[in-house]
Amino acid sequence: MTRRRTIVATLVVTTVLASGLAFKVWRDTPPYGPEVLHATAALRPIEWDEATAEIYNAPHPRGGQLIHGQVTWESPPVDAGGQFEVLVIDKRSHLKPYDIVQKVPGRTHSGMTQAPWYILDEVERKYSWLRGAADLRDGDKVMTGTPSSLSVLPQANGVTFVAQFIPKASYPSERAHKFWATAPVEPSDLLVALVYISADDQIYWAQRLYG
């Protein structure tokens, strides 16, 4: 009887472990891959007058530069929820722009959204080529009020944005070169990536679109 109970208990434990593993694999499996989206990205320098004509609250260059970006993708094969994060990173410094704003379709103003800092930390840990994706830190303090990335719904099929780069000698001077990518900058200096994150904060995949 004892041997029979041991066998049953072993089978139960094995079944539970197998079920847990199967659930994890299912949970981590993306509903679709980046290859089905045919996503593209384009960057170009832009003057403030043109930027404000397209994006209502485009940042003033403050003696620096503005870079216009457009990321597009085809409609996902299924509506699986979640969000795309569009990351812009200076490959030279592994830092993000001082400011970045996106055009919101159907509105007279633009909006900038931020991914939770812990998600961006995990993105950087998972993908070594996305060094600089993590949120900014001043010592042990996470600077959650700073721009990080653009959150876009997959059904939006793209996003238009303007990123601001300021020179080291300009406002905010000392902090600029420590926390943010600085001007002068060329589009070829930048990396643009698309990251798919599920509604429960699973990082499904990341794709380099530019740079």
C-alpha positions as CSV (number, residue, x, y, z in Angstrom):
1,M,0.0,0.0,0.0
2,T,2.9,2.4,0.9
3,R,4.5,1.7,-2.5
4,R,1.2,2.3,-4.3
5,R,0.8,5.6,-2.5
6,T,4.3,6.6,-3.4
7,I,3.7,5.9,-7.1
8,V,0.4,7.9,-7.0
9,A,2.1,10.8,-5.3
10,T,4.9,10.8,-7.8
11,L,2.5,10.8,-10.7
12,V,0.5,13.6,-9.1
13,V,3.7,15.7,-8.6
14,T,4.9,14.9,-12.2
15,T,1.5,15.9,-13.6
16,V,1.5,19.2,-11.7
17,L,5.0,20.1,-12.8
18,A,4.3,19.2,-16.4
19,S,1.1,21.3,-16.3
20,G,3.0,24.2,-14.8
21,L,5.7,23.9,-17.5
22,A,3.1,23.7,-20.2
23,F,1.3,26.8,-18.9
24,K,4.6,28.7,-18.8
25,V,5.5,27.8,-22.3
26,W,1.9,28.7,-23.5
27,R,2.1,32.0,-21.5
28,D,5.5,32.9,-23.0
29,T,4.6,32.1,-26.6
30,P,3.9,35.2,-28.7
31,P,0.6,35.2,-30.5
32,Y,2.5,36.3,-33.6
33,G,6.1,37.1,-34.5
34,P,7.6,40.4,-35.8
35,E,8.0,39.0,-39.3
36,V,4.3,39.1,-40.1
37,L,4.2,42.9,-39.4
38,H,6.7,44.0,-42.0
39,A,7.5,47.0,-39.8
40,T,9.7,49.8,-41.0
41,A,11.2,53.0,-39.5
42,A,12.4,56.2,-41.1
43,L,14.2,59.1,-39.4
44,R,15.1,62.6,-40.6
45,P,16.1,66.0,-39.2
46,I,13.2,68.4,-38.9
47,E,12.8,72.1,-38.1
48,W,10.6,73.3,-35.2
49,D,8.0,75.0,-37.4
50,E,7.4,71.9,-39.4
51,A,7.4,69.7,-36.3
52,T,4.7,71.9,-34.6
53,A,2.6,71.8,-37.7
54,E,2.5,68.1,-37.5
55,I,2.7,67.5,-33.8
56,Y,1.0,70.1,-31.7
57,N,3.3,70.2,-28.7
58,A,6.5,69.3,-30.4
59,P,9.5,70.3,-28.1
60,H,11.5,73.4,-28.9
61,P,15.0,72.4,-30.0
62,R,16.6,74.8,-27.4
63,G,19.6,75.3,-29.6
64,G,19.7,71.6,-30.3
65,Q,18.1,69.3,-32.8
66,L,14.8,67.6,-33.6
67,I,14.6,64.3,-35.3
68,H,11.3,63.3,-36.9
69,G,10.5,59.6,-36.9
70,Q,7.9,57.4,-38.4
71,V,7.4,53.7,-37.6
72,T,4.8,51.7,-39.5
73,W,3.6,48.1,-39.5
74,E,0.9,46.0,-41.0
75,S,-2.2,44.9,-39.0
76,P,-1.4,42.0,-36.7
77,P,-3.1,38.7,-37.7
78,V,-5.0,38.5,-34.4
79,D,-6.0,41.1,-31.8
80,A,-4.1,39.6,-28.9
81,G,-3.9,42.8,-26.8
82,G,-0.8,44.1,-25.2
83,Q,1.2,47.1,-26.5
84,F,4.2,47.9,-28.7
85,E,7.0,50.0,-27.2
86,V,9.0,52.1,-29.7
87,L,12.5,52.8,-28.4
88,V,14.9,55.4,-29.7
89,I,18.5,55.0,-28.5
90,D,21.7,56.8,-29.4
91,K,24.1,54.0,-30.3
92,R,27.1,56.2,-29.3
93,S,26.1,56.9,-25.7
94,H,23.4,54.2,-25.2
95,L,21.1,57.0,-24.0
96,K,17.6,58.1,-25.0
97,P,16.5,61.5,-26.3
98,Y,15.9,64.3,-23.8
99,D,12.3,64.5,-24.9
100,I,10.1,62.5,-27.3
101,V,6.5,63.1,-28.2
102,Q,4.1,61.3,-30.5
103,K,1.3,62.3,-32.7
104,V,-2.0,61.0,-31.5
105,P,-4.4,60.2,-34.4
106,G,-7.8,61.9,-34.3
107,R,-6.7,64.5,-31.7
108,T,-5.5,68.1,-31.8
109,H,-2.7,67.4,-29.4
110,S,0.0,64.8,-29.0
111,G,0.7,62.5,-26.2
112,M,3.8,60.8,-24.7
113,T,3.4,57.6,-22.7
114,Q,5.9,55.7,-20.6
115,A,6.4,52.1,-20.0
116,P,6.9,51.1,-16.3
117,W,10.5,51.3,-15.4
118,Y,10.7,47.6,-14.5
119,I,9.6,46.6,-18.0
120,L,12.3,48.6,-19.6
121,D,14.9,47.2,-17.2
122,E,13.8,43.7,-18.2
123,V,13.9,44.6,-21.9
124,E,17.6,45.7,-21.5
125,R,18.5,42.6,-19.6
126,K,16.9,40.3,-22.2
127,Y,18.3,42.0,-25.3
128,S,22.0,43.0,-25.0
129,W,21.7,45.0,-28.3
130,L,19.1,47.3,-26.5
131,R,21.6,48.7,-24.0
132,G,20.1,52.0,-22.9
133,A,16.5,50.8,-23.0
134,A,16.2,50.8,-19.2
135,D,14.7,53.9,-17.5
136,L,17.0,56.7,-16.2
137,R,18.5,56.5,-12.7
138,D,20.1,59.1,-10.5
139,G,21.9,56.9,-8.0
140,D,19.2,54.6,-6.6
141,K,16.4,56.8,-7.7
142,V,14.4,55.9,-10.8
143,M,13.6,59.0,-12.7
144,T,10.1,58.0,-13.7
145,G,9.2,61.6,-14.8
146,T,11.5,61.4,-17.8
147,P,10.6,60.2,-21.3
148,S,11.3,56.6,-21.8
149,S,9.5,55.1,-24.8
150,L,6.4,55.4,-26.8
151,S,3.6,53.0,-26.0
152,V,1.4,52.3,-29.1
153,L,-1.5,49.8,-29.6
154,P,-0.7,47.2,-32.2
155,Q,-3.9,48.1,-34.1
156,A,-2.6,51.6,-34.6
157,N,-0.4,50.4,-37.4
158,G,2.3,52.9,-36.6
159,V,3.4,56.0,-34.8
160,T,4.8,59.4,-35.8
161,F,7.1,61.2,-33.3
162,V,9.6,64.0,-32.7
163,A,12.7,63.4,-30.5
164,Q,14.7,66.3,-29.0
165,F,18.4,66.3,-28.6
166,I,20.2,69.2,-26.8
167,P,23.9,70.0,-26.8
168,K,26.0,69.5,-23.7
169,A,26.5,73.2,-23.3
170,S,22.8,74.0,-23.2
171,Y,20.1,73.4,-20.6
172,P,20.2,71.3,-18.5
173,S,23.9,71.4,-19.0
174,E,25.6,69.1,-16.5
175,R,22.7,66.6,-16.5
176,A,22.5,66.5,-20.2
177,H,25.5,64.3,-21.0
178,K,24.8,62.1,-18.0
179,F,21.2,61.2,-18.6
180,W,20.3,62.0,-22.1
181,A,21.7,61.6,-25.6
182,T,23.0,65.0,-26.8
183,A,23.3,67.0,-30.0
184,P,24.8,67.1,-32.6
185,V,23.2,63.9,-33.8
186,E,22.5,62.3,-37.1
187,P,19.8,59.7,-37.9
188,S,22.6,57.2,-38.5
189,D,23.6,57.5,-34.9
190,L,20.3,56.3,-33.7
191,L,18.7,52.9,-33.2
192,V,14.9,52.3,-33.4
193,A,13.4,49.2,-32.0
194,L,9.9,47.7,-31.7
195,V,9.2,45.7,-28.6
196,Y,6.0,43.7,-28.0
197,I,4.8,43.4,-24.4
198,S,1.6,41.5,-23.4
199,A,-1.1,42.9,-21.2
200,D,0.4,41.0,-18.2
201,D,3.9,42.4,-18.9
202,Q,5.4,39.5,-20.7
203,I,8.1,40.6,-23.2
204,Y,7.3,38.6,-26.3
205,W,10.0,39.9,-28.7
206,A,12.0,42.9,-29.9
207,Q,12.9,43.9,-33.4
208,R,15.5,46.3,-34.6
209,L,13.9,48.5,-37.3
210,Y,16.6,51.2,-37.8
211,G,20.3,51.5,-37.1
